[in-house]
Amino acid sequence: MQYEIIGGNLPAVLCRLRKGEKIICQGGGMSWMDSTFKMETKTGGIGKMFGRAFTGESLFTNTYTAEAEGEIAFASGFPGQILAIQLHSGKSIIAQKSAFMAMEETVEMTVHFQRKLSGGFFGGEGFIMQKFTGTGMVFLEVDGSVQEYTLAAGQKKILDTGHLVMMEETCSLSIESVKGIKNKLFGGEGFFNTVITGPGKIYVQTMPISKMAEAIGGLIPRSGG
């Protein structure tokens, strides 16, 4: 498979598949394609279906098979970037829920539960995330722009709620309370931060869609009465 990311801050990924190659997306994820593709909708079983529901994805996935060489496109649903990750055998990545766009059929997506409950209750990234394993390409949707960091063993990065896009499985996520009652009440950063500890790569996003919604909501006049 070959791919190209186009569109600037309103991106789409164009995937060119050879005959017999397959690509998987969530239900409704395809934007446009050549007539050489055959679509098959799958559930993957009750467990996987409800797992996708927990992570904010569609209950079903669509598998597109190229019956001859052709192009299929997946467009972002929010201004931002598309992150293309090449997975290798023996390595896994953990992504925020709703980040998934598409993946090669040689990659498997499963539910990932945070080991510490506090990470889900207070971290904003959620108790339930997405885990990708296998060998092949994964395309993830990023809100705003993306920044990559490589953390050494024991090195920490403190993130405000919702800014984590993806981390390698070798990293760990925990929650840290903001110190000082005045900081909590008047600092504007909330009561908790997300702490990612290395070793491994992490990707963070500049404008989580939840914060964009809050910003837009604050500008909408409220009707009286």
C-alpha positions in Angstrom: 0.0 0.0 0.0 1.1 3.5 -0.8 -0.4 6.6 0.8 -0.3 10.4 0.6 -1.7 13.0 3.1 -3.2 16.1 1.5 -5.4 19.0 2.5 -3.3 21.1 5.0 -5.3 21.6 8.2 -8.4 20.0 6.7 -6.6 16.8 5.8 -7.4 13.5 4.1 -5.2 10.4 3.5 -5.2 8.9 0.0 -4.4 5.2 0.0 -3.4 3.4 -3.2 -3.9 -0.3 -2.9 -2.8 -3.1 -5.3 -5.1 -5.9 -6.3 -6.0 -8.1 -3.3 -4.9 -5.5 -0.6 -7.4 -4.5 2.1 -7.9 -1.6 4.4 -10.2 -1.2 7.4 -12.0 1.8 8.7 -14.9 2.5 11.1 -18.4 2.6 9.7 -18.9 5.7 7.6 -15.2 6.5 7.5 -14.7 6.3 3.7 -14.8 9.7 1.9 -14.2 8.7 -1.7 -12.8 5.8 -3.7 -12.3 4.3 -7.2 -14.9 1.8 -8.4 -12.3 -1.0 -8.0 -13.1 -1.5 -4.3 -15.5 -4.0 -2.7 -16.8 -3.2 0.7 -17.7 -5.7 3.5 -19.2 -4.6 6.8 -18.1 -6.6 9.9 -18.7 -6.7 13.6 -15.7 -8.8 14.6 -17.9 -10.4 17.3 -19.9 -9.0 20.2 -16.9 -8.4 22.3 -15.1 -6.3 19.7 -18.3 -4.5 18.7 -19.0 -3.3 22.3 -15.3 -2.5 22.7 -15.5 -0.1 19.8 -18.6 1.5 21.3 -16.7 2.1 24.6 -14.0 3.9 22.7 -16.4 6.1 20.8 -16.1 4.4 17.5 -18.8 2.9 15.3 -20.2 -0.5 16.3 -19.1 -1.8 12.8 -16.0 -1.7 10.7 -15.9 -1.7 6.9 -13.2 -3.7 5.0 -12.4 -2.4 1.5 -10.7 -4.9 -0.8 -9.1 -3.7 -4.0 -10.3 -6.0 -6.9 -7.8 -4.0 -9.1 -5.4 -1.3 -8.3 -7.2 1.9 -7.0 -7.3 4.8 -4.6 -9.5 5.2 -1.5 -9.6 8.3 0.7 -10.4 9.0 4.4 -10.9 12.6 5.4 -10.6 14.1 8.9 -13.8 15.2 10.6 -12.1 18.1 12.4 -9.4 20.7 11.5 -6.0 19.2 12.3 -3.6 16.6 11.1 -3.5 12.9 10.2 -0.8 10.8 12.0 0.6 7.9 10.0 2.1 5.2 12.2 4.1 2.2 10.8 3.7 -0.6 13.3 6.2 -3.4 13.5 5.9 -6.9 15.0 6.3 -6.8 18.8 5.4 -3.1 19.2 2.0 -1.7 20.2 0.6 1.8 20.5 -2.1 3.3 22.7 -4.3 6.0 21.3 -7.0 8.3 22.6 -10.6 7.1 21.9 -12.1 8.3 18.6 -8.6 8.8 17.1 -8.9 5.8 14.7 -9.3 6.6 11.0 -8.1 3.5 9.1 -5.6 0.6 9.2 -4.2 -2.2 7.1 -5.9 -5.6 7.7 -2.6 -6.8 9.3 -3.2 -4.5 12.2 -5.6 -5.3 15.1 -7.4 -2.7 17.2 -8.5 -3.7 20.7 -9.7 -1.9 23.8 -7.0 -0.8 26.3 -8.0 -0.3 29.9 -6.0 2.1 32.1 -4.4 0.1 34.9 -5.1 2.9 37.4 -8.7 3.9 37.7 -7.7 7.5 38.5 -6.2 7.7 35.0 -9.7 7.3 33.6 -11.8 9.2 36.1 -9.6 12.3 36.3 -7.2 12.3 33.3 -9.5 13.3 30.5 -7.9 10.8 28.2 -10.3 8.2 29.5 -10.2 4.9 31.3 -10.8 3.2 28.0 -8.4 3.8 25.1 -7.5 2.1 21.9 -4.6 -0.4 21.4 -3.1 -1.2 18.0 -0.9 -4.2 17.4 0.5 -6.1 14.4 2.5 -5.1 11.3 1.3 -2.3 9.0 0.0 1.2 8.8 -2.4 2.9 11.2 -3.9 6.4 10.5 -5.0 8.5 13.4 -6.9 11.8 13.5 -5.2 14.7 15.4 -7.1 17.7 16.7 -5.1 20.8 15.7 -1.3 20.3 15.2 0.8 17.4 16.5 4.1 17.4 18.4 6.2 14.3 18.9 8.5 13.6 22.0 10.8 10.7 22.7 10.9 10.1 26.5 13.9 8.4 28.2 13.3 5.8 30.9 11.8 7.6 33.9 11.4 10.9 32.1 8.0 12.5 32.5 5.8 14.9 30.5 2.9 16.6 32.2 -0.1 17.3 29.9 -3.3 19.2 30.4 -6.5 17.2 30.0 -7.2 15.9 26.5 -3.8 16.7 24.8 -2.5 13.1 24.5 -3.0 11.6 21.1 -0.9 8.5 21.3 1.9 6.8 23.2 3.9 3.7 22.7 3.0 0.8 25.0 6.3 1.1 26.8 5.0 4.4 28.3 2.7 4.6 31.3 -0.1 7.1 32.2 -0.9 8.4 35.6 -2.7 11.4 37.2 -1.1 14.1 39.3 -3.1 16.6 41.4 -2.4 20.2 40.8 -0.6 21.5 43.9 -2.0 24.3 46.0 -5.7 25.1 46.6 -5.4 28.5 45.0 -3.8 26.9 41.9 -6.7 24.5 41.8 -9.5 27.0 42.2 -8.1 30.0 40.2 -5.3 28.7 38.0 -7.7 27.7 35.2 -5.9 24.4 34.7 -8.4 22.2 36.6 -7.6 19.9 39.5 -5.6 17.2 37.7 -3.0 16.8 35.0 -2.0 13.7 33.0 1.5 12.5 33.5 3.2 10.3 30.9 6.4 8.4 31.9 8.9 7.0 29.5 10.6 5.2 27.9 8.9 5.7 24.5 7.4 8.1 22.0 4.3 10.2 22.7 2.3 12.5 20.4 0.4 15.5 21.8 -2.2 17.7 20.1 -2.6 21.4 20.3 -6.4 21.8 20.2 -8.5 18.9 21.7 -12.0 19.0 20.2 -13.4 19.2 23.7 -11.6 22.5 24.3 -12.7 23.8 20.9 -16.3 23.0 21.8 -15.9 24.9 25.1 -14.4 27.9 23.3 -17.2 28.1 20.8 -19.8 27.5 23.5 -18.5 30.5 25.4 -19.1 32.8 22.4 -22.7 31.7 21.8 -25.2 34.2 23.3 -27.6 32.7 25.7 -31.3 33.5 25.2 -33.0 35.1 28.1 -35.9 34.0 29.9 
